[in-house]
Amino acid sequence: MQIFRIDGTFERHEELLALILGAFSYMDGLIDPPSSAHALNVETLCQKIDDEIAFGVSDDERLVGCIFCKPEADCLYIGKLAVAPQTQGKGVGRLLLAEAEATARALSLPALRLLTRIELTGNHRAFAAWGFVQSGTMCHPGFTRPTAIEMRKTL
């Protein structure tokens, strides 16, 4: 497995989009509102690559993981962390989060931050095992109940 930067030279946009949609597909019917991954297309994905710091992991022939990172005032926000279903449990997520930590340190940011949906308790446990702690909740527009929890990891 090799990790690499996804930037303006990246050309495998369709494969990246398929990876994200495939990794997030298990959420369909479980979370409300639906995942913002459904709003992605090649054009919006290219814009996301331009606007954020992204990394991918390949197994030499195919993409098996990605992560998007966005610097904020006091942390590095983690979004669209995706690992191909057939590759989950093999350290790809940990590798991507380690790269995010290195990026945060290089930017002198003291923490990582992410959002995970209330319903996805398995994700809560996985992120807790990786050192994240719940730091708040949020409601998506139009909802009166919390729809996501915020988790942070101090570096």
Residue, then its C-alpha position, 0 to 999 in steps of 0.5 A: m500500500q502506498i500513500f500519495r498526495i491528491d492534487g492538481t496532477f491527479e487524473r483518476h477522478e472517476e475512480l476516486l468518486a467511485l471509491i467515496l460513493g462505495a465506501f459511504s454506500y452502507m450509510d444509505g437508509l441508515i442516516d438522515p439526512p443522506s450523506s453529502a457524498h451523494a452531492l459529489n460529482v467529478e466537477t465538485l470533486c475536482q474543486k474539493i481537491d483544489d480547495e483542500i489537502a487530500f491524500g489517497v492510498s493505492d494497492d498498486e492497481r486501484l485506489v483503496g482509500c482517501i482523506f480530505c483535510k481542511p485547515e481551520a483556526d485551531c485544528l485540521y478538519i477531516g472529511k471524506l475519509a473513505v476506505a474501500p469496503q474490501t480493504q477495511g480492517k487492513g490499516v488504510g484508515r490508520l495510515l490516512l489519519a497518520e498522514a492527517e496528523a503529520t499534516a496538522r503538525a506541519l501546519s502547527l495545528p494542535a488537533l484533528r476534528l471530524l464529524t460523524r453521524i449520530e447513527l453510526t455508532g461503529n464509527h464512533r467506536a473506531f474513532a475513539a480507538w484512534g484517540f478521538v473524543q466527542s467534543g459536541t453535537m450538531c444539527h443539519p439544517g432543517f433538523t431539530r435533533p442532533t444529526a452528527i457528533e463532533m470528535r477531536k484528537t489532540l496531537 
